Amino acid sequence: MKYFVLSLLFAPIALAAKDESSFAPFPVRMRIDASKQGGPLKPIWRFFGADEPNYAYMRHGNELLGELGALKKDAVFFRTHSLLVTGKGEHGLKWGSTNAYTEDAAGNAIYDWTIVDRIFDTYRSHGLRPYVQIGFMPQALSTKPEPYRHHFPNAKYEELFGGWAYPPKDFAKWEELVYQWAKHCAARYGEQEVLQWFWQTWNEPNIDYWRGTREEFFKLHDCAIHAVRRAIPGAKVGGPDLANGKGGDFLEAFLNHCLKGTNHASGGKGTPLDFISFHAKGKPSQVDGHVRMGISNQLGDINDAFGVIAQHPELRNTPIVIGESDPEGCAACKGADRAYRNGTMYSSYTAAIFPRKLDLAEKHGVNLEGALTWSFEFEGQPYFAGFRSLATNGIDKPVLNVFRMFSRMDGQRLQVESDGATPLSELMTTGVRGKPDVSALAVRHDKRITILAWHYHDDDIPGSAAAVTLNLAGTPAGDPKITRTLIDEGHSNSFMAWQALGSPQSPTAEQIRLLEDASRLETASDKTETKSADGQCDITFNLARQGVTLLELEWP
């Protein structure tokens, strides 16, 4: 009954899309030799984050954390801003507060972990772990305490970075705050648990998030890391989570400081560095009335930062986390010009770029541990308002289904040859501006092979489907059981379902049920042909522009 209802729901939109893109499918041939296995596929996708910390324990935030935790229990990490910001839980776009630190009239510290605990407790209740961002500055410690809070998006840009972005008036009090917090976490969650967490200082200290000097940030960082290690001697500490890849010469300066500089807290040489983190963003633009993504900008940032790290032989095995890794910068910005975030442009971009991050790490010989998607949800906002989010009012968007696909992939990576793939060098220089990028990521675990294929283009306009012929060699004997799930206009797509319902902002209970059904990862209803014999398996299917599909093959 579900599929019948949804087919009726999508019919008008599917027909309209066909009229707009009535082009003959173009052929794409892929080949995979399953007998030639590479190294293990790292689950780099398992990191998420958001500006707004308090959304975690609210209705839809709590629900979404449950969805994320279910992807890979105790292996998914969440990073958020404002964990030390002054305020009794006040929240808003690009804002949050916990009141972790205040002072009495005599200037003595008052610690209150109630709200921070509520945030971390919610993570752990769903099997997620904190990627702890140590910041921002409590009002009582700020060298410029007023004005403190901003009100995005109504504030001017220069008003966004208030007292929370400034250095502490007393670095000893700052260090003690971090020490007491880390000590409290170890007592509350257990030392073995907090040893699994990532601990890093601040956010994007090379731009306006930090209103001090570079050297003052190094001191802030040293004091924070020294404090964490005093409380939790084996804690996993790192940074600097800077903006724009290598951030000019900032990443190089930070690495040199950590490796051989004078530690501002201990007076010794260097600062512990268990992981290295930076941010990389795409750069969309408007061209001829449509969105053109900037995948080359994001890959270029990653390539540049990997290049800096690779120049330090002692860091080649140090884990790297791309602490924010997204198609563009502002998750909390909304509007019709960002509507592509609601549908299959965002999902196909995500599918196409994650394997290339692994390719770049292999190219530079560095250890990529994770790539954090700075996308969550916005409590109490209109449906499908154009925010960069994984869900809207409890309705999962198509992009979340890509992560569900990633979570089903485990094993040794297999090389994919596709005559429809855009070369990595071209992706970094010009993006996908000519023919589409049609390729796949494949892994094998014993007698199970999973293949994620995508059809991506930077331009958000209609185009032909790809008629894919996939030759899989070196397979086990016999016929495999095949499951194919799909994200496109008519599958796993709550946005198209919402539009078909008339874009309601107050959907009925029945409409919400239909949207929830449409938001789940669905089995492909279109034709998939399979022939297998003598260790060979040929699979043919069509993949629409901006489509993503996962094939799961299991042999007896």
C-alpha positions in Angstrom: 0.0 0.0 0.0 2.9 2.4 0.8 4.4 2.2 -2.6 1.1 2.7 -4.3 0.4 5.8 -2.3 3.8 7.2 -2.9 3.6 6.5 -6.7 0.5 8.6 -6.9 2.1 11.3 -4.7 5.1 11.6 -7.0 3.3 11.2 -10.3 2.8 14.9 -11.3 6.3 15.9 -10.4 7.9 12.9 -12.1 6.0 13.7 -15.3 7.0 17.3 -15.2 10.7 16.4 -14.6 10.5 14.0 -17.6 9.2 16.8 -19.8 12.0 19.1 -18.8 14.8 16.6 -19.2 13.5 14.4 -22.1 17.0 13.4 -23.3 18.1 10.0 -24.2 20.2 8.2 -21.5 23.9 8.2 -22.2 26.0 5.1 -21.6 28.4 4.7 -18.8 30.6 1.6 -18.3 32.1 0.7 -15.0 34.4 -2.2 -14.2 35.4 -3.6 -10.7 37.7 -6.6 -10.1 36.5 -7.9 -6.7 39.6 -10.2 -6.4 41.9 -7.2 -6.1 41.3 -5.7 -2.7 42.9 -2.6 -1.4 43.1 -1.3 2.1 40.1 -1.0 4.5 37.4 1.6 3.8 37.6 4.1 6.6 34.2 5.3 7.8 35.2 9.0 7.5 31.5 10.0 7.2 30.7 9.4 10.9 31.3 13.0 12.1 28.6 15.7 12.4 28.2 19.1 14.0 26.2 22.3 14.4 26.4 25.9 15.6 23.6 25.5 18.1 24.4 23.2 21.1 21.0 23.4 22.8 19.1 21.8 19.9 20.6 18.5 20.9 18.1 17.9 23.7 15.1 19.5 22.0 12.4 17.4 20.4 13.6 17.1 16.8 17.3 17.4 17.7 17.0 14.5 20.1 15.2 12.4 17.4 17.9 13.2 14.8 20.7 12.3 17.2 19.0 8.9 17.5 19.1 8.5 13.8 22.8 9.4 13.6 23.8 7.2 16.6 22.0 4.3 14.9 24.3 4.5 11.9 27.3 3.2 13.8 26.9 2.9 17.5 29.6 4.5 19.7 31.6 5.5 16.6 29.6 8.6 15.5 31.0 12.0 16.8 29.2 15.3 17.2 30.9 18.7 17.4 29.2 22.0 18.4 30.0 25.6 19.2 29.2 27.6 22.4 29.6 24.9 25.1 31.0 27.5 27.5 29.0 30.5 26.4 27.2 32.4 29.1 23.4 32.2 29.3 20.8 29.9 30.8 20.2 27.8 27.8 19.1 30.7 25.5 19.3 29.5 21.9 18.8 30.7 18.4 20.3 30.6 14.9 24.1 30.4 15.3 23.8 30.7 19.1 23.6 28.6 22.2 24.5 28.9 25.9 25.2 26.7 29.0 26.2 29.1 31.8 29.1 26.7 32.6 31.1 29.6 34.1 30.2 32.7 36.0 31.8 34.6 38.9 30.6 35.9 42.2 31.0 39.6 43.3 34.5 38.9 44.5 35.6 37.3 41.1 35.6 33.7 42.3 34.7 31.1 39.8 31.2 29.4 39.8 31.0 26.2 37.7 27.6 24.8 36.6 27.7 21.8 34.3 23.9 21.2 34.3 23.3 22.2 30.6 26.6 20.9 29.3 25.8 17.6 31.0 22.3 17.5 29.4 23.9 18.0 26.0 26.5 15.3 26.4 24.1 13.0 28.1 21.8 13.2 25.1 24.7 12.3 22.8 25.7 9.3 24.9 22.0 8.1 25.2 22.0 7.6 21.5 25.4 6.1 21.2 27.2 9.2 19.9 30.4 10.7 21.4 31.5 14.3 21.8 34.0 15.9 19.6 34.6 18.5 22.3 35.1 22.1 21.1 36.5 24.0 24.1 34.8 27.4 23.7 33.6 30.0 23.5 34.6 32.6 26.1 32.3 33.0 29.1 31.2 36.6 29.6 32.9 36.9 33.0 36.3 36.0 31.5 36.1 38.0 28.3 38.4 41.0 27.8 35.4 42.7 26.0 32.3 41.4 27.7 29.9 43.8 26.1 28.2 43.5 23.7 28.1 39.7 24.3 25.2 38.1 22.4 24.3 38.5 18.7 20.8 37.9 17.1 21.4 36.3 13.7 20.3 37.0 11.0 19.2 40.5 12.1 22.6 41.6 13.2 25.1 43.2 10.9 28.1 41.0 10.1 30.5 43.0 12.4 28.0 42.6 15.3 28.1 38.8 15.2 31.4 38.5 17.0 30.8 39.8 20.4 32.4 39.2 23.8 32.3 35.4 23.4 35.0 35.7 20.7 37.6 37.6 22.7 40.6 36.3 24.7 40.3 35.7 28.4 41.3 38.5 30.9 43.0 35.8 33.0 44.6 32.8 31.2 45.0 31.0 34.5 41.3 31.1 35.2 40.7 29.9 31.6 43.0 26.9 32.1 41.3 26.1 35.5 37.8 26.3 33.8 38.9 23.7 31.2 40.6 21.6 33.8 37.5 21.5 36.0 35.3 20.7 33.0 37.5 17.8 31.8 37.8 16.5 35.4 34.0 16.6 35.7 33.5 14.7 32.4 36.0 12.0 33.5 34.1 11.6 36.8 30.6 11.6 35.1 31.3 9.4 32.1 34.3 7.4 33.2 37.9 7.8 32.2 37.8 5.0 29.6 34.9 6.8 27.9 36.4 10.3 27.7 39.6 8.8 26.3 37.6 8.1 23.2 36.6 11.7 22.7 38.3 14.3 20.6 39.2 17.5 22.5 40.1 20.7 20.5 40.2 24.5 21.2 37.9 27.1 19.7 36.7 27.4 16.1 38.3 28.9 13.0 40.8 31.0 15.0 42.2 32.4 11.7 39.1 34.4 11.0 36.6 36.5 13.0 35.7 33.7 15.5 38.8 34.7 17.3 39.3 38.4 18.1 42.8 38.1 19.5 46.2 37.7 17.9 47.6 34.4 16.6 50.0 34.1 19.5 47.2 34.7 21.9 45.3 31.8 20.3 48.4 29.6 20.7 48.4 30.5 24.4 44.6 29.8 24.6 45.1 26.5 23.0 48.2 25.5 25.1 46.4 26.3 28.3 43.3 24.4 27.3 45.2 21.3 26.1 47.4 21.4 29.2 44.2 21.5 31.4 42.6 18.6 29.6 45.8 16.5 29.9 46.0 17.3 33.6 42.5 16.0 34.1 42.7 13.1 31.6 46.4 12.2 31.0 45.7 10.1 27.9 43.0 12.4 26.3 43.0 12.7 22.5 43.8 16.4 21.9 44.4 18.4 18.8 43.3 21.2 16.5 43.2 23.9 15.3 39.9 23.6 13.3 40.9 26.6 11.2 38.9 27.9 8.2 39.9 27.7 4.5 42.0 24.6 4.4 45.6 25.6 5.3 44.4 29.1 6.1 47.3 30.9 4.4 50.3 30.2 6.6 48.2 29.5 9.8 48.2 25.7 9.6 52.0 25.7 9.1 52.5 28.1 12.0 50.3 26.0 14.2 52.0 22.7 13.4 55.4 24.3 14.0 54.3 25.7 17.3 53.0 22.3 18.4 56.0 20.4 17.2 58.8 22.7 18.4 57.5 25.9 19.9 57.5 27.0 23.5 54.4 25.8 25.3 52.7 28.8 26.9 51.2 26.7 29.7 54.1 24.4 30.7 57.1 26.3 29.4 58.3 23.1 27.8 58.8 22.3 24.1 55.8 21.7 21.9 52.1 21.0 22.5 50.5 17.5 22.3 49.0 16.8 18.9 47.0 13.6 18.6 45.0 14.8 15.6 45.0 17.7 13.2 41.8 19.5 12.1 40.9 22.1 9.5 37.8 23.1 7.6 37.0 22.9 3.9 34.0 24.4 2.1 32.7 24.5 -1.4 31.7 27.7 -3.2 28.3 27.8 -5.0 27.3 30.6 -7.3 24.3 31.7 -9.3 24.7 31.2 -13.1 22.0 31.9 -15.6 19.3 31.6 -13.0 20.4 28.3 -11.4 22.9 27.2 -8.7 26.3 26.1 -9.8 28.2 24.2 -7.0 31.8 24.8 -6.3 33.1 21.3 -5.5 36.6 22.3 -6.8 36.9 24.9 -4.0 36.3 22.3 -1.3 38.6 19.7 -2.8 41.3 22.4 -3.3 41.2 23.4 0.4 41.6 19.7 1.4 44.4 19.2 -1.1 46.3 22.3 0.2 46.0 21.3 3.8 47.0 17.7 3.2 50.0 19.1 1.3 51.1 21.1 4.3 50.7 18.2 6.7 52.6 15.8 4.4 55.6 18.1 4.5 56.1 17.0 8.1 57.2 13.3 8.1 56.5 13.0 11.8 52.8 13.8 11.2 52.1 11.4 8.3 50.4 8.9 10.6 48.7 11.5 12.7 44.9 11.3 12.3 43.3 14.2 10.4 39.7 15.3 10.9 38.2 17.8 8.4 36.3 19.4 11.2 33.8 21.1 8.9 33.5 19.7 5.4 30.5 21.1 3.4 29.3 22.5 0.1 29.4 26.0 1.4 29.8 28.1 4.6 26.6 29.2 6.4 24.3 26.4 7.6 22.0 28.9 9.3 21.5 31.0 6.2 18.2 30.2 4.4 16.2 31.3 1.4 15.0 30.2 -2.0 18.5 30.5 -3.5 19.6 27.7 -1.1 16.7 25.3 -1.9 19.1 22.9 -3.5 20.0 21.9 0.1 16.6 20.3 0.4 16.8 17.9 -2.5 19.1 15.7 -4.6 21.8 18.2 -5.4 23.0 18.1 -1.8 22.8 14.3 -1.7 24.6 13.7 -5.0 27.3 16.3 -4.1 27.9 14.4 -0.8 28.1 11.0 -2.4 30.5 12.3 -5.1 32.9 14.1 -2.8 33.5 11.7 0.1 35.4 9.1 -1.9 37.6 11.9 -3.4 38.6 13.0 0.1 40.0 9.5 0.6 41.7 9.7 -2.8 43.4 12.9 -1.8 44.6 11.4 1.5 46.1 8.5 -0.4 47.7 10.9 -2.9 49.5 12.8 -0.1 50.1 9.7 2.1 48.3 11.2 5.1 45.9 9.6 7.6 42.4 10.9 7.1 40.3 9.8 10.1 37.1 11.8 9.4 35.3 14.5 7.5 32.7 16.3 9.6 29.4 17.3 8.0 28.4 20.6 9.6 24.7 20.0 9.2 22.0 19.1 11.8 18.6 20.6 12.2 17.0 23.9 13.2 14.3 23.7 15.9 11.1 25.5 15.3 11.8 26.8 11.8 9.6 26.4 8.7 9.7 23.2 6.7 12.3 23.1 3.9 13.3 26.7 4.5 16.7 26.3 2.7 18.9 25.7 5.7 21.8 23.3 5.3 20.4 20.5 7.5 19.9 16.8 7.6 16.2 17.0 8.6 13.4 19.6 8.9 10.9 19.4 11.7 11.6 15.7 12.1 11.4 14.9 8.4 14.7 13.5 7.1 16.1 15.1 3.9 17.6 13.1 1.0 21.1 13.8 2.1 20.7 11.8 5.3 20.0 8.7 3.2 23.5 9.0 1.7 24.9 8.6 5.2 22.6 5.6 5.7 24.1 4.2 2.5 27.7 4.9 3.7 26.9 3.1 7.0 26.1 -0.1 5.1 29.5 -0.2 3.5 32.3 -2.2 5.2 35.3 -4.0 4.1 38.3 -3.6 1.8 38.1 -1.0 -0.9 37.9 -2.1 -4.5 39.2 0.0 -7.5 36.5 1.3 -9.7 37.1 2.1 -13.4 34.4 4.3 -14.9 34.4 5.9 -18.3 31.9 8.4 -16.8 34.1 9.6 -14.0 35.6 13.1 -13.8 39.3 12.8 -13.1 40.4 14.0 -9.6 42.8 16.6 -11.1 39.9 18.1 -13.1 37.6 18.0 -10.1 40.1 20.1 -8.2 40.7 22.7 -10.9 37.4 23.2 -12.7 34.9 21.0 -10.9 32.2 19.2 -13.0 31.3 21.7 -15.7 31.4 19.5 -18.8 30.0 16.0 -18.9 28.6 14.7 -15.6 30.6 12.8 -13.0 29.3 9.2 -12.9 31.3 6.8 -10.8 31.2 4.6 -7.7 32.8 3.6 -4.5 33.1 -0.2 -3.9 34.1 -2.5 -1.0 34.2 -6.2 -0.3 33.8 -8.1 3.0 34.1 -11.8 2.5 31.2 -12.8 0.2 29.5 -9.4 0.5 30.2 -6.5 -2.0 28.7 -3.1 -1.7 28.8 -0.4 -4.5 27.7 3.2 -4.1 27.2 4.9 -7.5 26.4 8.6 -8.1 25.5 10.9 -11.0 26.7 14.4 -10.2 27.1 17.7 -12.0 27.9 21.1 -10.5 25.0 22.7 -12.4 21.6 22.3 -10.8 19.7 21.8 -14.1 17.9 18.9 -15.7 19.9 16.4 -17.8 19.9 12.9 -19.2 20.0 9.8 -17.1 23.1 7.6 -17.2 22.6 4.1 -18.5 25.1 2.2 -16.4 26.6 -1.1 -17.2 28.6 -2.5 -14.3 30.9 -5.4 -14.9 32.0 -7.1 -11.6 34.8 -9.6 -12.0 36.4 -11.9 -9.5 33.2 -12.6 -7.7 32.3 -15.8 -5.6 30.6 -18.6 -7.5 26.9 -18.7 -7.8 24.1 -16.1 -8.0 24.2 -13.2 -5.5 21.2 -11.8 -3.7 21.0 -8.1 -4.8 19.4 -5.2 -3.0 19.4 -1.8 -4.6 18.4 1.3 -2.8 18.0 4.6 -4.5 17.9 8.4 -3.9 16.4 10.4 -6.8 13.3 12.4 -7.5 10.9 9.6 -6.8 12.9 7.6 -4.1 14.0 8.5 -0.6 13.0 12.1 -1.2 10.8 13.9 1.3 11.3 17.3 -0.4 9.6 16.1 -3.6 6.9 14.5 -1.5 6.3 17.8 0.4 6.1 19.8 -2.8 3.6 17.2 -4.2 1.5 17.8 -1.2 1.4 21.6 -1.9 4.3 22.5 0.3 2.3 22.7 3.6 3.8 24.5 6.5 1.2 22.9 8.9 0.9 19.4 7.5 -1.8 17.1 8.9 -1.0 13.9 10.7 -1.6 11.9 7.5 0.7 14.2 5.5 3.4 13.9 8.1 3.1 10.1 7.9 3.5 10.3 4.1 6.5 12.6 4.5 8.1 10.2 7.0 7.6 7.3 4.6 9.1 9.3 1.7 12.1 10.3 3.8 13.3 6.7 4.4 15.9 4.9 2.3 13.9 3.1 -0.3 14.5 0.1 -2.6 14.7 1.0 -6.2 11.5 0.4 -8.1 13.0 0.8 -11.6 14.5 -1.9 -13.6 17.8 -3.6 -12.6 19.1 -6.4 -14.8 21.7 -8.9 -13.5 23.6 -11.7 -15.2 26.1 -13.8 -13.3 28.3 -16.7 -14.4 31.9 -18.0 -14.0 33.0 -15.3 -11.4 31.5 -12.5 -13.4 28.4 -10.4 -12.7 27.0 -7.8 -15.1 24.5 -5.3 -13.7 22.6 -2.7 -15.7 20.5 0.1 -14.4 19.6 3.8 -15.2 20.7 6.5 -12.8 19.0 9.9 -13.0 21.0 13.1 -12.9 21.6 13.8 -9.2 20.8 10.2 -8.4 22.7 8.0 -5.9 22.2 4.3 -5.6 23.7 1.5 -3.4 24.0 -2.0 -4.6 24.4 -4.7 -1.9 25.4 -8.1 -3.3 25.7 -11.2 -1.1 26.7 -14.7 -2.2 25.7 -17.8 -0.3 
